[in-house]
Amino acid sequence: MPATPDYADRPSKTVSRRILVATLRRLQALADLSSYSYVGFGAYQFLDFDLVHRQLGIDRMTSIESDEGILARCHFNAPYKTVDVISGTATTVIPTLDWAQKTVAWLDYTQRLRTAEMSDCENVALRMSPGSVLAVTLNCHPGPDGERRQQLAEAVGEENVPVGTSEARLGEWGLAKIQREILTGLMHRTLSARGDGTAWEQLLNIYYRDGARMQMIVGIVDHPSIHDSLGACRFGDMPEISPDAEPLVVEIPTLTVRERQALGRKLPARALKSFAGLSEGEVMAYAKFYRWLDSVC
């Protein structure tokens, strides 16, 4: 059985997670965050669960675990008594959960978008109450050149591949763009089909990379009854907010403590040159997001 990866030492993943939590904190203008529940894939590390509980005060938490081989470890490592570890896949567990109250659901996948993940997102969208948030993480590393479009069609169904999707468009971060287009289209259609006035409002569109290319898409279920209150959340005041196809790209180089301390004495700064063997691009990538990382002072 492969070990579950530990994301604690992955700076780009860490920053993306913290940006998500900072975004969720703004929901306080809509409702008391302690009234929310949280649904995710905690595995046996529960990094996001610990962050959500400590930073947002959310108590009711459900971890879906499909790997029976680590189930005992998951139960043992659950950090708080209010974490309910449920054995099963997202497909089987999602319909059994209580979605009546506002919920933050983070479907933190490690694979590319497929019909199974699309079905999970659709099931959540059909059930979420207004003010609830869905975050989806996907692998978006391009496949082999010459096979990318075929792999995409096999994964999501030819009928779901956007018109004009070519082999060339799926290179670099191209798959991330297409997967976001497919998923947001699905969310818009699903909420519209509910017929209750709910709508999908995108909050974050993050591309990040510590190794493989990954993406995080985050949105909230809007409704006329809460629309004015959502405005009071002032999501747009956060420069990290991405309401459309334009992504926030997080690629942070892994630096030593000494390198970070030395760079810290030069920050904040609008421009930096190459430094201590690091390229100008690496230095500026660190400078853009250093505030989201733990201090090394």
N, C-alpha and C positions, 0 to 999 in steps of 0.2 A: 504494500500500500504506500503510495507516495506521501511524503510529509506535507501537511498544510503549510503554505508559505507564511513566513512571519513578515508583515509589512512595516514593523516598527522602524526598520533601518532603511526604508525607501522614502527619500525626502519628497519626491513628487507626489506619491500616494498620500503621504502625511499632510502635505499642504492642501491637496484636493479635499481630503477629509475635513480639515479644519475650516476651509472655505465653506463647505456644506454646512457645518455646525454654526458658523457665524451667520449664514443666510437664514437658517432655521431660527436662530435667536430673535430675529426680527418679527417672527410670528407672534411675539408677546403682545403686539398691538392688536392682534386679532382675537387671541384667547390665551388664557393662562396655560403655559407650556406643560404644566403638570397634568393638565386634562387630556393631553395627547397620549397615545400609545405608540410603541415602536415595534416594527417587524423587520427582521433582517436575517442574515446568515452569519451567526457568530462564530461558527467552527468551535475550536477549543481555546481561542485567544480572546475573543470578545472585545477587541480593541474599540470598535465603534460603539458597542453597548456601554462600555465604561465611559466613553466620551459623552455620549448622549445623556446618560444619567447624571454625570457630574456637572456638565456644562449647561444642560437644559432642564434638569430636574424631572425628567420623564421616568416614572417608576414602572409602569406596565410595559413589559418587554417580552417579545416572543422571538425565539431563535429557531429557524427551520434547519434541520440537519438531515441530509439525505444519505450520508455515509455511516452506515451502522457500525463500521469498524472503529470509529472514533466517538461513538455516542456516549460511552461511559466517561470518556475524558471530558466531553462537553458538559455533561451533568456535573462532574466534579469541579470543573473550572468556571462554571457560571458565577460571575462575580457578586451577584446580589440575589436575595431570596425572591425578588419579584421577576426574575428572568425565567420564563417558561420555555424549556427546550422540547421541541416537538419533532419526533422522528417522521421523516417522509420527504417528498420532493415539494417544491413550491407549487407544482401543478395539483398535487393531492391535498396540500395543507391550506392553501389560500382560501378555497371555498368554505372551509370549516371555521375560519376565524370570525370574530365579531368586529364588523367594520362600522358599527353604528356611531362610534365616537371618532373624533378627528385622529388621524393616524399618520405617522411618518413611516413609510416603507422604503427600505433600501435593498433592492435586488442586486447584490454585488456579484455579478457573474465574472468568471475568468475566461469564458469562451466568447466567440463572435456571436452575433445575433443569428438566431435560428427560429423556426416556427414555434419551437417549444418556449423560448423566451418571449416571443411575441404573444403567445397564448397566456403566459403568466401575467404579462403587463395588461393585457386586455381584461383578464379576470380581476385584477386589482382595480382597474379603471371603472369597471362595472359596479364595484362595491364601495369605493371610497366616498366619504361624505365631504361636502364643501369645506375648504380649508385644509384638507389633507394633502400630503406631499408624497410624490413618488420619485425616488432616485434610482437610476439604472446605470450600472457600470458594465462595460463591455470591452472585450478584446477587439482591437481594430487594426491589428498588424496585418499588412497586406499579404496575400498568398503569393505563390510563385507566379512570375510574369508569364502570361499566356493562359493561366488557369483561373485568374481572379474573378472574372465575370461568371464563369461557369460555377465556381464554388459558391458565389453569392446566390445565384439562382437556385442551386441545390439546397442551400441553407434556408432561404426565406420564401422560396416559391417564385417562379418566373413572373407570376402575376403581380408580385409585390416589388419587383425591381423597377425603380423609377425610369421613365422614358429618357433615353439619351445616356444611360449608364454604359460607359465603354471600358475596355481594359485599361486604357491610359488614365481614366478618371479614378481608378481604384488603387493607384500607387500612393506612396508616402502616407499622408493623412486622408487620402481620398475615400477609403472605406469608412472612416469615421463620419465623414460628411454624409455619405449615402445611408449609413445605419441610422443616423439622427433623423434624416428625412423620412425613412421608413417608419421609425418608431413614433415620431411626432405626428405623422399622418394617421397612424393607428390610434393614437390617443385622442386626436381631434374627432375622428369618426366614431370611436366607441362612446365618448362622452356625449356627442351630439345625438347618437342613437338612444341614449337613456331617456331623452325627451323631458328632462326635468330642469333644463336651463343651465346645467353645468357645462363648463368649458375648460380646456387645457391652457394653462399659462406657463410658458417656459421661464425658468429662473436661472439655470446654469447650463452651460455647454462647454465642458472642460475636456481638453485633450491633455494627457499627461504620459510621461514615459520615464521609468526607471530601468527598464529592459525592453520588454515588448511594448508596443504602442497600445494605450488604453484610452477610454473615454468615459465621461460621466455626464449623463443627461438628467436634469432635475426640473420638475414642474409641479405646479400646485393646481388643485381643483377649484376653479372659480365658480361663483354663482351670484346672481343679482342681490341676494340677501346679504352677502359678505363683501361685495365688490368695493364699497367705500372703505371698509375696514382694511382690505388688502392694500388700498392706496396709502393708508396710514402706516403700513409696515415700511414704506419708503425703500423698497428693494433697490430701486434705481440709484440710491445714494452710494451703493457699493460698486466700485469700479470693476469688480470681478463678475458682476451680473451679466449674463449673456442671454437676452430674450429672443435671439434669432439664430441664424446659421453661423454667425461670426463667433469663433471659439476663443476661449482663453486657453493658451497653450502653456502648460507647466512642464518644463524640462530643467530640473535643478541638478547641477553636477554634485557628485559626492565629494565633499572637501574634508580635509583633516581639521581637527580642532584649532590647530595653529593657523591654518589658512583662513578659517572663519573668523578667528579673533583679529587677525591682521586686516582682513577686509572690513570687519565691523568698524574699525577706526577710520575708515574712509567713507562710511555710509551715514546718512543717505546721500546719494549723488545721482545726478542725471546722466552722467557719462563716466565711464572708467576704462582705462586701458588694460592691456594684458598685464598679468601680475603673478609673480612667483611660479612661472611656468604654466599658468592657466591662460587660455586664450581670452581675448576680449569678449567673445560670445559667452564663454562659460562664466566669466566674472559678472557680466550684465544679467545673465539668467539667474545667478544667485542673488544679485542686488534687487531684482524685481520682486522676489518672494521671501527674502530673509526674515521679514517681520512675522511670517507664519511659522517659522521654525523655533525650536527651543533655543534659549539664550546659551551662549558659551562663555559669557563674561565671568 
